[in-house]
Amino acid sequence: MGEILVGTCSWTDRALVGSGWYPVGRRDAEGRLRHYAERFPVVEVDASYYALPSERNSRLWAERTPDGFVFDVKAFSLLTGHPTREAAMPGGLPADHRDPAVLDEVWARFVAGIEPLRRAGRLGSVLFQFPPWFRPGERAEAFLRECAERTRGWPVAVEFRHPSWWEPGREEATGVLLARYGMAAVAVDMTQALPSSMPPVTPVTSPRLSVVRFHGRSTAWGTGSKEDRFRYGYGEDELAEWLPRVRRLAERTEQVHVLFNNCCGDAAVRAAECMTRLLGGDRPTAAPRVPRARSAPASTPSPGPRPTPARSSSSSRSRRGGG
């Protein structure tokens, strides 16, 4: 049975900081992370979607968390084909994901930014959340292949946002595609009332890692503001629905990350606390393992700087974005 790590998709979300969940005396940057890491073994860094991560922040995060704590880092928007603000680009580079020179530089900066986490054994995964218009097809498969080449040696998780990837008759091919590159499929919980809703399927495409992200079940997902989309409090019965699925994932993978993205007030941390209790413990009794990094196929070329696999060891989130 693999380990199940439960956490949230932010620890510095403005609404969480303002909710009172952090006690007096632990509301500065260091205090918040230490307080969070005493209660959960994993967190997602969402700020890296909006701006390239810095080596300094990654080093501080590693220093301020206990052995075994891991960070799932969300890939920078340009690297997943999302629109990117010019102000977020390094050195005045244009936000053009089609320019090979621009992409090479952004990839190099991203690699350098998360290197302290990798070196400290704290890199749980790198999350590639693709945009809703990223549909199955030759162009999408070519994009995934390039991501696989550039992330050789990383633990990678992939979340699709177009439901056709997991529709009946297509889901097997999607699973084979991700498994070819050793990428972990991300399962999603969200409202099922919209044409764009992702089905709550739980494919296993990597023996090392599975990820489940709970977005909340707000029906404003397709039309409301960013805050409306994530304003949802999970009930215990809704979380209990996922217990058999999460446990089955743990039977087939070394590690399962269960992350709550309903970051409105303290809703995400409360849901994570409830899920931890339902799964049968306050926290893992042993330090969680970092999933072993996948190895690349022998034929895969080396396109540039590469991180090496994470060692086993016993954000700032100022905006709400793609989720």
C-alpha positions in Angstrom: 0.0 0.0 0.0 1.4 3.3 -1.0 1.4 6.4 1.2 -1.4 8.9 1.0 -0.4 12.5 1.5 -3.1 15.1 2.0 -2.7 18.9 1.7 -3.9 22.0 -0.1 -3.1 23.9 -3.3 -1.8 26.9 -1.4 -0.6 28.0 2.0 -0.5 31.7 1.4 -3.8 32.3 -0.4 -5.1 35.7 0.7 -8.4 34.3 1.8 -6.7 31.7 4.0 -4.4 34.2 5.6 -7.4 36.4 6.4 -9.5 33.5 7.7 -7.8 33.3 11.1 -6.5 29.7 10.5 -3.0 30.9 11.2 -2.5 31.7 14.9 -1.2 35.0 16.2 2.6 35.0 16.0 2.7 32.7 13.0 1.3 35.0 10.3 4.6 36.0 8.7 6.0 34.1 5.7 8.1 31.8 7.8 5.5 31.2 10.5 2.8 30.4 8.0 4.8 27.7 6.2 6.1 26.2 9.5 2.5 26.1 10.9 1.2 24.5 7.7 4.0 21.9 7.5 3.3 20.8 11.1 -0.2 19.8 10.0 0.2 18.5 6.4 2.9 16.6 4.6 2.4 18.1 1.1 1.4 21.4 -0.5 1.1 22.7 -4.0 3.0 25.8 -5.1 0.5 27.6 -7.3 2.4 30.9 -7.6 4.9 29.3 -10.0 2.1 29.3 -12.6 2.0 33.1 -12.5 5.7 33.9 -12.2 8.8 31.8 -12.5 9.9 30.4 -9.2 13.0 31.8 -7.6 15.9 29.8 -6.2 15.9 31.9 -3.0 12.2 31.0 -2.2 12.7 27.4 -3.0 15.8 27.3 -0.7 13.8 29.0 2.1 10.9 26.6 1.7 13.2 23.6 2.0 14.8 25.1 5.1 11.5 25.9 6.8 9.9 22.5 6.4 10.6 19.1 8.1 12.2 16.1 6.5 9.7 14.3 4.3 7.6 17.3 3.5 7.1 17.7 -0.3 6.1 20.5 -2.7 4.1 19.9 -5.8 5.1 22.8 -8.1 2.7 24.0 -10.8 4.4 24.6 -14.2 4.7 28.2 -15.4 1.9 29.3 -17.6 4.0 29.6 -20.8 5.2 26.1 -20.4 1.6 24.7 -20.7 0.4 26.9 -23.5 -1.6 29.4 -21.4 -1.6 33.1 -22.0 1.2 34.7 -20.1 1.7 38.3 -18.9 4.6 40.1 -20.5 5.5 41.4 -17.0 6.0 37.8 -15.8 8.6 37.1 -18.4 12.3 37.2 -17.5 14.6 39.8 -19.0 12.0 41.5 -21.2 11.4 38.3 -23.3 8.2 38.2 -25.3 5.5 35.9 -24.0 5.6 33.7 -27.1 5.5 29.9 -26.5 6.2 29.3 -30.2 9.6 30.9 -30.1 12.2 28.1 -29.4 14.8 30.6 -28.0 12.2 32.0 -25.6 11.1 28.6 -24.5 14.6 27.4 -23.9 15.3 30.4 -21.6 12.1 30.0 -19.7 12.6 26.3 -19.2 16.2 27.0 -18.0 14.9 29.6 -15.5 12.1 27.2 -14.3 14.6 24.4 -13.8 17.0 26.7 -11.8 14.1 28.0 -9.7 13.0 24.6 -8.4 16.5 23.1 -8.1 16.8 23.8 -4.3 13.7 21.7 -3.8 14.9 18.9 -5.9 18.3 19.0 -4.3 16.8 18.8 -0.8 14.5 15.9 -1.8 11.4 18.1 -1.5 10.1 18.0 -5.0 7.0 15.9 -4.9 6.0 16.6 -8.5 5.7 19.2 -11.2 2.1 19.7 -12.2 1.4 20.4 -15.9 -2.2 21.7 -16.0 -3.2 22.2 -19.6 -5.8 24.7 -20.8 -9.4 23.8 -21.7 -8.6 24.1 -25.4 -5.8 21.5 -25.2 -7.6 18.7 -27.0 -6.4 15.2 -28.1 -4.7 15.2 -31.4 -1.3 15.3 -33.1 -0.4 18.8 -31.9 -1.3 18.0 -28.3 0.7 14.7 -28.4 3.7 16.6 -29.9 3.5 19.1 -27.1 3.4 16.4 -24.5 6.4 14.7 -26.1 8.4 17.9 -25.9 7.4 18.3 -22.2 8.5 14.7 -21.5 11.9 15.4 -23.2 12.4 18.6 -21.2 11.4 17.0 -17.9 13.4 13.8 -18.1 14.2 12.7 -14.6 11.4 14.7 -12.9 8.2 13.4 -11.2 5.5 14.9 -13.4 1.7 15.0 -13.1 -0.6 16.0 -15.9 -4.1 17.5 -15.5 -6.2 17.8 -18.6 -9.1 20.3 -18.6 -10.9 19.2 -21.8 -13.2 16.2 -20.9 -12.6 14.4 -24.2 -9.2 13.1 -22.9 -11.1 10.8 -20.5 -14.3 10.1 -22.4 -15.4 6.5 -23.0 -13.5 5.1 -26.0 -10.6 7.6 -25.6 -9.5 7.0 -22.0 -7.4 4.0 -22.7 -5.4 5.8 -25.4 -4.9 8.8 -23.0 -3.6 6.5 -20.3 -1.2 4.7 -22.7 0.1 8.1 -23.8 0.9 9.3 -20.3 2.3 6.0 -19.2 4.7 6.1 -22.2 6.3 9.2 -20.7 6.0 8.1 -17.0 3.6 10.9 -16.3 1.1 10.6 -13.5 -2.5 11.3 -14.4 -4.3 13.8 -12.2 -7.8 12.8 -11.1 -10.3 15.7 -10.6 -13.3 16.3 -8.4 -15.5 19.1 -9.6 -19.1 19.8 -10.4 -20.5 17.4 -13.0 -23.3 19.8 -14.1 -21.4 21.5 -16.9 -20.5 20.4 -20.5 -16.8 21.2 -19.6 -16.8 19.1 -16.4 -14.0 16.6 -16.2 -15.2 13.2 -15.2 -14.1 11.8 -11.8 -12.0 9.0 -13.3 -8.9 7.7 -11.5 -6.5 6.3 -14.1 -3.1 5.1 -12.9 -0.4 5.9 -15.5 2.7 5.8 -13.2 3.7 3.2 -10.6 5.3 6.0 -8.5 2.6 8.7 -8.2 -1.1 9.5 -8.4 -2.6 12.9 -7.8 -6.2 13.9 -6.9 -7.1 17.6 -7.0 -10.4 18.7 -5.4 -11.6 21.9 -7.2 -14.9 22.2 -5.3 -18.3 21.6 -6.9 -19.4 25.2 -7.5 -21.7 25.5 -10.6 -20.1 28.9 -11.2 -17.0 27.0 -12.6 -17.8 27.9 -16.2 -19.2 31.4 -15.8 -18.5 32.9 -12.4 -15.6 35.0 -11.1 -12.4 33.2 -10.1 -13.5 33.5 -6.5 -16.9 32.1 -7.3 -15.4 29.1 -9.0 -13.5 28.0 -5.9 -16.1 29.0 -3.2 -17.1 25.6 -2.0 -17.0 23.8 1.3 -16.9 20.0 1.0 -19.2 18.0 3.3 -17.9 14.9 5.0 -20.2 12.7 3.0 -18.7 14.1 -0.3 -15.2 13.4 0.8 -16.2 9.9 2.0 -17.2 9.1 -1.6 -13.6 9.3 -2.6 -12.1 7.1 0.1 -12.4 3.8 -1.9 -10.9 5.4 -5.0 -8.1 7.0 -3.1 -7.3 3.7 -1.4 -7.3 1.9 -4.7 -4.9 4.4 -6.1 -2.6 3.8 -3.1 -2.7 0.0 -3.8 -1.2 0.7 -7.3 1.2 3.5 -6.7 4.0 4.4 -4.2 2.4 7.7 -3.3 -0.9 9.5 -3.7 -1.2 13.2 -3.3 -4.7 14.5 -2.4 -4.8 18.2 -2.8 -7.7 20.7 -2.1 -8.0 23.6 -4.5 -11.2 25.1 -3.0 -9.2 27.9 -1.6 -11.9 30.3 -0.3 -11.3 31.2 3.4 -10.2 28.1 5.3 -12.4 25.7 3.2 -9.4 23.9 1.7 -7.5 23.3 5.0 -10.7 22.2 6.7 -11.4 19.7 3.9 -7.8 18.5 4.1 -8.1 18.0 7.8 -11.4 16.1 7.4 -10.0 13.9 4.6 -6.9 13.1 6.7 -9.2 12.0 9.6 -11.4 9.9 7.3 -8.3 8.2 5.9 -7.5 7.1 9.4 -4.8 9.3 10.9 -3.7 12.7 11.9 -0.5 12.4 9.9 1.7 9.7 8.5 3.7 8.1 11.3 6.8 7.8 9.1 8.3 10.5 6.9 6.8 10.1 3.4 9.0 9.1 0.6 9.5 11.3 -2.4 8.4 9.3 -5.5 11.3 8.0 -7.5 11.9 10.0 -10.6 11.1 8.3 -13.8 13.9 7.4 -16.3 13.6 8.5 -19.9 13.5 6.1 -22.8 17.0 5.5 -24.2 16.1 7.1 -27.5 15.0 10.4 -25.9 17.4 13.2 -26.9 18.7 15.7 -24.5 17.3 19.2 -25.4 18.9 21.2 -22.7 19.5 21.5 -19.0 18.1 18.7 -17.0 17.5 18.2 -13.3 18.5 14.9 -11.8 16.1 12.6 -9.9 15.0 13.7 -6.5 16.5 12.0 -3.5 14.4 10.2 -0.9 14.4 11.9 2.5 12.9 10.8 5.8 4.4 30.6 -2.4 3.2 32.8 -2.5 -0.3 32.4 -4.0 -1.5 35.9 -4.6 -3.9 35.2 -7.5 -6.5 32.6 -8.5 -5.9 31.4 -12.0 -6.6 28.3 -14.1 -6.9 26.2 -10.9 
